[in-house]
Amino acid sequence: MTLIWFLIVLGVLIFVHELGHFVVGKLFNVYIDRFSLGFGPKLVSFTHGETEYCISAFPLGGYVRMAGQFDLPEEYTDEQTRAEFAHVPEHRRYDHQAVWKRMLIIVAGPVMNILFALPVAFVMLMIGETQPLLFDATTVGLVAPGSPAMEAGILPGDEIVSIGGAPVQSWRELTSETHANIGRTAAIVVRRGDSEIGMTVTPVVNERKGIVGIGVAPIERAQIGMMQPDSPAAAAGLRVGDVVERVVDAHTTAVDRVAVIDAVRARPDQPVALRIRRFPLVRSSAQTNAYTITNITVETASCSTLDTLDIDGAGRAFPLSAADTNGPVRAGDLVVAINGMRLAPTNVDAFVRVMPVGVATVTLQRVTGRVAKKQFTTNAVVRVTRIGYIGVWFMPASQVVKYTPLDALMASPGRCYDVFLETVHAVRLLVERRLAVSSLAGPISIMRMTGVAARSGMDALLGLMLLISVNLGVLNLLPLPVLDGGHIVLLAAEGIYRKPLPAKVIIWVQKTGFWLIMLLMAYVLFNDVRRVVVQYAEQIGLMLGRVM
């Protein structure tokens, strides 16, 4: 399904782009003999009027073929191409149109991509968008070590009010403002308790530390995402969607998801009072974010756990603290047996939960080697302790907001403008070499992102389509040969000199630009493949290890 969704998203965006060229070309009565989605051999085609409409074999692009318009260097000297359009009168040829008309034909493609983001945003907001909770819209949950935010004195729990003099009311606005101020010192105001504190901060790009901005992440409240029917939580009257703000006897203010989980785990087989904020899982944009706050006492149950290890659903072991990583367990080790009993990876967690308190010997399978990898097993001795649980899975708190048609119509331009600014900022950072070219996503990465978005929901898929559409529009306007922006530069030069540029000059520029674009695409594709190889390095290494 990932490939299917990728082809649908890409096909729609390519169609929209080429439709822009096509419609404006037709408005100026330019002869167009083919409208193709994809390159290479035709798979399906039909002819209407003078134009052939087709879907071709290679879907990573498309084209509108106009008489007298040449995209590739070899087309300027290709006699066969010229002969195909010999019957077309001069007034219908692209190269005989006024410069301003040709500019409009060229710019129509990327502009259509940018404008297409508006209906995409409208539909996304109408069907409902998953958003952070309003009361936590700009609350900081994490400050990265060594980040500009840490140096400025920002703390978890601070609410960011403004940056660079611009008020921020959502994390999206905060991100946009920090990216707009990369490399510049900006004033930032945070609300801490009942006080507002002014600071200065300089957003940066530090790829080594994974920081683009000031190095903060939003707070994640503990929202019940799933609940066992016969659990202590269900018996106490908790509901899916409830946000647990705090454990009453452990915290005096609202805390994040991790703190709530830790507090519940520390209280096995005892009553625990939880401060609950309850509101609808889905609300209309026309409604206020109404909620109720109440205390609910839950009688926790208890189960066993390994006191220094966390075991995920795939049976992988992860040390719980930095100190534990110096022991015999490495992050990602696979638990294959406990106390000599062999276990399937998916059964490890259930087995641990019913173990008696005491000491257990955990047998771990580890993969070693840089390229060709080998497996070996090792043992770790850990303590088994009891923890409290209430039978729920906590997810980061959010709410689905469905916009009314009028609200969606009003909000869509702002949403598209934010994405446009983010794209422009990213291009600026690339040009200034603050952001590495290796950060660009190629077709493989985009396909994988499309699959993840499709599995997350239609709002996520439409959000990704909005992002890609705006990116296509902006990147195609860059003044690089072969791209639409490069054609516009050549047309501008022709307008300034009031005569067509020499064919030799155009061919040289197009050839140079073509190979530069090819090299860039090859580099981006290489990085795409490298990311896949890194993700599956263990499996690939084990295969090599067996062969060698």
Secondary structure by P-SEA (a helix, b strand, c coil): caaaaaaaaaaaaaaaaaaaaaaaaaaaccccccccccccccccccccccccccccccccbbbbbcccccccccccccaaaaaaacccccccccccccaaaaaaaaaaaaaaaaaaaaaaaaaaaaacccccccccccccccccccccccccccccccccccccccccccaaaaaaaaaaaccbbbbbbbbcccbbbbbbbbbbbbccccccccccccccccccccccccccccccccccccccccccccccccccaaaaaaaaaacccbbbbbbbbbbbccccccccccbbbbbbbbbbbbbbbcccccccccbbbbbcccccccccccccccccccccccccccaaaaaaaaccccbbbbbbbbbbcccbbbbbbbbbbbbbbbbbbcccccccbbbbbbbcaaaaaaaaaaaaaaaaaaaaaaaaaaaaccccccccccaaaaaaaaaaaaaacaaaaaaaaaaaaaaaaaaaaccccccaaaaaaaaaaaaaacccccaaaaaaaaaaaaaaaaaaaaaaaaaaaaaaaaaaaaaaaaaaaaac
